[in-house]
Amino acid sequence: MVETRLGALRPLARPACAIAAGVAIWTSFPPLGAWPVAVAGVAALALSVRGSSKRAAAGLGMLAGLGLWVPLMSFLRLSFGIEAWAAVAIIESLWFAGLGLALRAVGKSRWWPLTSALLWVGQEFLRDRWPFQGFPWGRLAFGQANSPLIHLAALGGAPLVTFGVALGGGILAWLVSSGRAQRRLAMAGIAVLAAVLAGPLAIGLPTGGTSHDGAPSSAVVAAVQGNVPRLGLAEFAQKRAVTEYHLQETRVLAAQVAAGRLARPDLVVWPENASDLDPTVDPIARAVIDDAVATVGVPILVGAVLDGPGPTHVRNAAIVWSPTTGPGQIYLKRHLVPFGEYLPFRSFVTKLSGQFSLIPRDFFAGHQPGTMHAGPITIADTICFEIADDTVVRQAVTGGGRLIVVQTNNADYEQKGDSGNGGETAQQLAIARVRAVESGRAVVIAATSGVSAMIAPDGKILARTGVFTPAVLDLRLPLRDPLTVADRIGAWPEWILSAAALVALLVAVGLPRRRTTRPTLDLESRADSPSPVG
């Protein structure tokens, strides 16, 4: 009777394992931040698809994707509704269906733990770029902000961190499936797994600043979080209120400086959408910003929405606003969010959901890196979602940015009562920590309603705010000139690993099915083993 019941449950084992794999990877992201569990998730997906049919492998990959993306993107329901949440989760899970097929194909090769890790990098390589400039959210690397593996970002960026997680998962999968006949190899595998996970700690990370050609090695930077009204105001009144809130909090900053309780900043950062009315044409918005700049007496980096080009477009911009000369350098957001900042196939999608009518005009993308001179500091500016884009961040840093700035507006993705430790806001903070290590730069996050934060070049959080509360952060941060290995070599590690993944996949597809009696990294030996290594 018991055996009959177990037999009935056996067909459910693979799907359950696949779903558990996706959920395990999700737990590596905030609010749980359980980074080792992502390694177990990668292993579980590899084991669930190995030896399955092609159709089953695709389905299992899809289930793993849903296990990750459904909880990871749940914040979308707050702004765009359940339809958008479901659509993004399903679309991104399709990439995991392809990954499941690829993992199945390499599962019969000798070195499948290594080749499976390459495939994870290759999957993210494609997903980060296509379609609509890609969706680089939810990468394995971005769940490793508290992990020793984050050190790998200084050598090969986020792709190398993903490779480290996936390689650890591949080795763990092999260890779980090894039989007694392979105990010696298993012990070696445990040593390799430990080296993969802990070895990156040997990579030193900078903490201090550097001086070059008379440039300062540090600067005091203030991030102003003005908060947003939640009073049911009309759209126009709400836009005015947000800018006024940031003026008020800047006055608080100036008063604290005058009283000697805070250091006088060299630069003040306002968040994305601090002025939703174009301050270059709206006299009231301009007057408010002029007032703020005059009050604090130093440049303010203002996040603003600018009109044009033409009547059907607006621009998501950062403006360096000087207390003496007014608006100066402008950076325009380059990586726009499809279905959030612009609508592909507008006439079609607006018929699918009325939520999309909330985007009456498409944003117009910029084309220049966010390297800007703001007072004595050369910054590498990014706006919101762009912090997840390797190229956008790297080009702003290699262009001369000594400090990374993230201007963001997360108000639509949080709700009253949230702690700011989960959802989009906390995920963005984790990504920024990876970027700090990747570039060896301190990071300033200024958010309209939180979380704003200051991050050291080694990825440690120096200060942070809560959500839906006015706040000011004011700290002296290191400014750095040297480029990390990751920024010097750019995207080459990802290209090389992805190319190796393609070669491994092509070779695996051409491999004949065979058994081997030699000790190899091959799960087929499990059939001859009475029990796994324990």
Protein Blocks (a to p, Z undefined) as FASTA:
>chain_A
ZZmmmmmmmmmmmmmmmmmmmmmmmmmpcfklpmklmmmmmmmmmmmmgopafklmmmmm
mmmmmmmmmmmmmmmmmmnojklmmmmmmmmmmmmmmmmmmmmmmmmpmklmmmmmmmmm
mmmmmmmmogehiaaehiaklmmmmgmklmmmmmnojmlmmmmmmmmmmmmmmmmmpcfk
lmmmmmmmmmmmmmmmmmmmmpccdfbdcdeehiafbdcdddddebjadehpafklmmmm
mmmmmmmmmmmmmmmmmnopaccdfbdcddehklmcdfklmmklmmmmmmmmmmnopacd
dddddededjkbccdddddddfklopadddddfbdcehklpcehklmmmmmpmklmmmmb
ccdddfbdcbdcehjbccdddehjlmmpmklmmmmmmnopabdcddddfklmgcehiaol
gcjklmmmmmmmmmmmmnopacddddfkbpaddddfkopafbdcdehiacdddddddddf
bdcfklmnommlmmmmmmmmmmmmmmmmmpccdddfbdcddfklmmmpcbdcZZ
